[in-house]
């Protein structure tokens, strides 16, 4: 959950409310051993370790194993979960375990389909990191496998489980915005890390990384730690700005507006202007989407630190999400006497 503030303007005055997180479902009561969900994390890089650390605050769950293709991440996973758990490079060893009820999938996007389908076929429930799939066809295959095996599946996207976005949805549903036909969003970053130029660990080598397993589902290439650690830059493994940041913005817009369909049309402009490091994806992209009931323009720029923004522009009010802050400002819709538009009339 995200913490934030909601400033609701009324006339000239503004009322500021601190949003508090809803207590977790199991908070304040003991969870029996038979009700404890035992899970394993498949993928323990940056996001995988973040998720492992977050589970420490959730009652009724227990991490019992971890998997990653890079050996040093095994220790990182144990540090994140604050205990010694069995680790492996081979995720199928985890799926064979009878004491694993569910798995976190935090691997590279091009391997989501493979790991996901193997997991649900093995009877495991799944939390899969966003974006759900590397391709559209992958996504449909994953849905089919989950339904066939009757498994519980969640695709992680913070903006559909945030108290800030829940408050924004409440304002949207109230009708206070009036008619909204235009939504603007951007997520701008201005740092090498924000552009996925992640540092390469000094012990990265063909001995510490299972390179062949990493290439499963992708074209064969010689060992390249840049591709392993900065995989979002390459079409073989990721989707660039669209798969990393557009997903957050679009999922947030869909959640707030109650949209359950894709855009009817999309038109993009952009290019690769700053990061001449061999990457495949642009560092600047802007896309206009036509939805049945509104239009939206979304931009990501890796040469400016503008942060995250979504603006909803309605006939009765404007709602802005800026990083962790939510603001609503009503429009002055009171009738006004004619002035400028009757200058061409005679005095009578």
N, C-alpha and C positions, 0 to 999 in steps of 0.2 A: 504494500500500500504506500501511496505517496502522501506526505503531509503537505498542507498548503493553507493559504488564506483566501477567503472569498470576500471581496469588497463589493457591496451592493449599494450603488449610489441612489439616493432619493432626493431629487431636486439638487440643491447646492450641497447638502450634507451627505456624508458617506458612512455607512454602517459597516464595520469590519468584524468578521466572525472567524475565529480560529476553528478549523475543522479538526475534530479528533477522530482517530481511527476506531472503527467498530471492533469490539473485543472478539478475539478468535473464538470459533465455535466451541472449542474444548477448554477454554481458559477457565481456571478456577475449579476444575474437577479432575479427579484422577482418571486415567485411561487404563483399563485393564489390559493385560498382556494379550488377550484374545482379540482385542480391538485395535492393537497397535499395527500400523501399516509399516512393513519392512520394505525398504526401497534401496535401489542402487543407482548410482549416477554413471551414465555412459557418456563420457566427455567431461573432463575436469579442467578445462582451460579457464579463461577469465570468467565467462558466464557460469560455467559449471560450478566453480568454486564459490561464486556469489550465491548461487542457489543452495549449495551445501551449507554455507554459513547461515543463510536465512532459515533453514529447517531447524536450527537449534532453538528457535523461538516458537516453534510449533509443537504443541503437545500431541502425543499419540502417533508420532512417526519415529522411525529409527533407520539410520543408514547402516547397511550391512556389507556393502561392497562398492568399489569404484573401478572405473575402467578408463584408460586413455592410451593413445598410441605413443605418447611421449613419456618416458620413464619418470622424469622429474615431476611431472604432474601427479604421479601417484602419491608422492610425499606431500605435495600441495593440497591434495584432496584430504589426506589425513589431518593436516593442519587446519583445514577449513572446518572439518566436522569434529575436530578436537578429540579424536580417538584413533586407535589403530584398527583399520578395517582391511580385509583382503583386497588386493588390487591386481589388475591384469591388463594386458594389452588386448585380449580377445574377448569382445563383449558377449560372444555366445556362451562362454563359461558362466557368465552371470545369468543368462536366460535359462541355463540348465538347472540353476539352483531352485529348490522347492521352497526355500525360505524367503524368496524375493517376490513380493506382491506386486510391486510397481517399479517403473524405471523413469528416471529423468534422462531425456535425450538432449544433449548439448554438444553435438558433434557438428562438423562442417555441413553446410546446407545440402551439398551434393550427396551426402550419405544419410540424410533424414529418411528417405523412403526405405532404404534397405534395413536400417536398424529398427525403424518403426514397425514395418511389416513382420520382421522376425520376432519382435517383442510381443505384438498382439497375437501372433500365431502360437507363441509359447505361453499364452494365457496371462500375460502381464498387462496391467493398466499403465497408461503412459501420460507423462507430462512432457511435451515436446516444445523446445524453444522456437520462437518465431525466426524467420518466416517458416510456415509449416512445411513447404516443399521447395525444391530447386526448380521444378517445372510444373506447369498446370497438370500434365498427365500424372506426374508423381503424386500430386495432391489427391486426385480422384482415386488412384490406386490405394492410397493410405486410408481414405474414407471407406472404401469398399472392404478393406481388410479389417478395419475396426468394427464395422457393422457385422461382418460375417462372424467375427469372434466374440461379439457382444462385450467389448471392452470399454472401460471408462477412459476417455481421452480428453486432455486439455491442451490447447496450444497457447503457450505463454505470450502474453502481450500486456504490459503493465497498464496500458491506458484503458483497458476494459475491466480492471479490478482496482482502480484508484478512487479514493474518496473525493479527490478533486474533480475527476471526470464524472463521478456519480452526482455531484452537486451541479455540474454543468448540464447533465442530462435532466436533472430535476427542473432547472430553469428553462431548458428547451421545451420539456413536456408541459410546463405551466402555460405556455403561450405568451409569456412576457416579451419574447423577441418579436412577436408578430410574424409577418411573412418573411422568410429567409430564403433568398434565391442565390446568395453568393457567400462562399466560405473561402477564406484565404489561410494558407498554412506555410510555414517554413521551418527548417531546422538547419541552421548554419553553424559550422565549426571552423576554427582557425588554429589547428594544432596538428602536428604529425600523427599523434595518437588518434585524434578524431578522424584522420584520413586513413586509418588502419596501418600506418607505418609503425607497427608494434616492434619493440626491441627483440632481437634474436638472442636467446640465452647462450652463454658461452659454452655450454656442454652439448649444444644441439649437433647431432651427427647421425650418420646412418646406423650407428651402434645404439643410440639412445632413442631413436624414432623408427617406428615401423612404417617406412616409406611406401612399401608395396601395398600395405593395407590402406594407407591414406589414398592411394591412387585408384582404389577399387571404385568403379563407376565413372572414372575420368580417364582422359588420354594418358598413355604412358609417357613419362618424362624422367630424366635423370634427377637424382636427389637435389633438391633446392629448398633450403630452409626458409627462403623468402616466401615461397609458395605455401609452405606449411603454416607459418606463423602469420602471414599477411594474406590469407586465402580470400578474404572479401574483395580483394583487388582484381580477382581473376574469374572469368566466366566459367571456367571448368569447375569451380567449387562454390561460388557465391553469386550474388546478384547486384553487387555494388550499392550505390545510394538507394536504389529502389527497394532492394531486399533488406537493407539495414534500417534506414530512417524513414522512407516513405511508408513502410509497414506500420510504424508507430503512429504517424500522422493520420493515415487512412483508417486504421482501426479505431483511433480515438474519435474521428469524425463519424464513422459508422455507428459506434456505440452511443454517442450523444444524440444523434439524429434518428436512431432506430432503423438505419438503412441496412437491408439484408440482400442487396443486389449489387452487382458490379456496375461500373460506369458504362454508359452506352457508347461513348467515344472517348479517346484520349489523344492528345497531341503534345509531343515533347520537343523541347529545344535544349541545347547545352553542348558540352564538349569537354575535352581534356586540355586544360589551360596551364595549370601550375605544377602538378605532380608528374614530371617526366621521368618516372621510375620504372617503366615497363608495364604498368597496370593496364587492364583492358577497359575499365569503366571510366566515365567522365567524372570530373571533380566539381562540375556545375551542371545541374539539370533542373528544368522547370517544366511541369506538366499541367495542362488544363484538362480537367475531367468534366464530362457532361453526364450528370445523373438525371433521372426522371424529374426530380423536384428541385434541384439546385445545381449550380455550377461551382467548381472549386479549382483553385490554382495552388499548386504545391511546388515549393522550391527547396533544393538543398545546395548549399554553396560551401565548399571546403576552403575558402579563402577569406572568411569573415566570421567573427565570433558572435553572431547575432543570437545564438541560442535557439530555443524552441518556442513556436508561436502558432496559435490557431485563433482566427478571428471569425466570428459569426455576425454578419451584418443584416439586421432585421429592420422592418418598418417601424417597430415599436421600441427597439433597443439593440445595443451592441454588446456582445459577450466576448471577452478576450481571455484566452489561456496563454500566459507567458511564463515559461519554465514551471515553477511551482505555485504560481499565483493565478487566481481566477477573479475577473472583474466583470461586473454587469453595469452598464450605464443606460438608463432609459432615454429614449428620444422624446423631445418636447413635441407632442402631437396636438397641442391645443390649437383651435382655429385662430388664424391671424387675419387682421384686416388687410385688404389689398393695398399694395403700395407701389412697388416697382412696376408691376405688370399693367397698371392703368395710367402710366405717364403719357401714353399716346392718346388718351381720351380728352376731349374738351372739358373745361371746368364744369359746365352744366351737367 
